[in-house]
Amino acid sequence: MELDRHQDAQRTLAAVHETTEHTGDVYLPWYHLSCALLAFQTGRWDDHRG
């Protein structure tokens, strides 16, 4: 996200979504934070559902 490669960030988050939901643990909050930051940075804050 910091490199303005938002589409790559979106694809990466989509790829790890199921794994983070399944494993939970420490990665789940980081996943949700990353999704929220990406939505904010791309102007889609209202579309973010977590």
C-alpha positions as CSV (number, residue, x, y, z in Angstrom):
1,M,0.0,0.0,0.0
2,E,2.8,2.4,0.8
3,L,4.1,2.0,-2.7
4,D,0.8,3.0,-4.3
5,R,0.3,-0.5,-5.6
6,H,-3.3,-0.8,-4.3
7,Q,-4.4,-3.4,-6.8
8,D,-1.5,-5.7,-5.8
9,A,-2.4,-5.1,-2.1
10,Q,-6.0,-6.0,-2.8
11,R,-5.0,-9.2,-4.6
12,T,-2.7,-10.2,-1.7
13,L,-5.3,-9.5,0.9
14,A,-7.9,-11.5,-1.1
15,A,-5.4,-14.4,-1.4
16,V,-4.8,-14.7,2.4
17,H,-8.4,-14.0,3.5
18,E,-9.5,-17.6,4.0
19,T,-6.3,-18.6,5.7
20,T,-6.4,-15.8,8.2
21,E,-10.0,-16.4,9.0
22,H,-9.3,-20.1,9.5
23,T,-6.1,-19.7,11.6
24,G,-7.1,-16.6,13.4
25,D,-4.5,-16.0,16.1
26,V,-2.3,-12.9,15.8
27,Y,-2.7,-12.6,12.0
28,L,-6.5,-11.9,12.0
29,P,-6.3,-8.4,13.5
30,W,-3.5,-7.5,11.1
31,Y,-5.6,-8.7,8.2
32,H,-8.5,-6.5,9.2
33,L,-6.3,-3.5,9.9
34,S,-4.7,-3.9,6.5
35,C,-8.1,-4.2,4.8
36,A,-9.3,-1.0,6.6
37,L,-6.2,0.9,5.7
38,L,-6.5,-0.1,2.1
39,A,-10.1,1.0,1.9
40,F,-9.3,4.3,3.5
41,Q,-6.3,5.0,1.2
42,T,-8.3,4.2,-1.9
43,G,-11.3,6.2,-0.9
44,R,-13.5,3.2,-0.4
45,W,-13.9,3.6,3.4
46,D,-17.7,3.4,3.2
47,D,-17.4,0.1,1.3
48,H,-15.3,-1.6,3.9
49,R,-17.2,-4.2,5.8
50,G,-14.2,-5.9,7.7
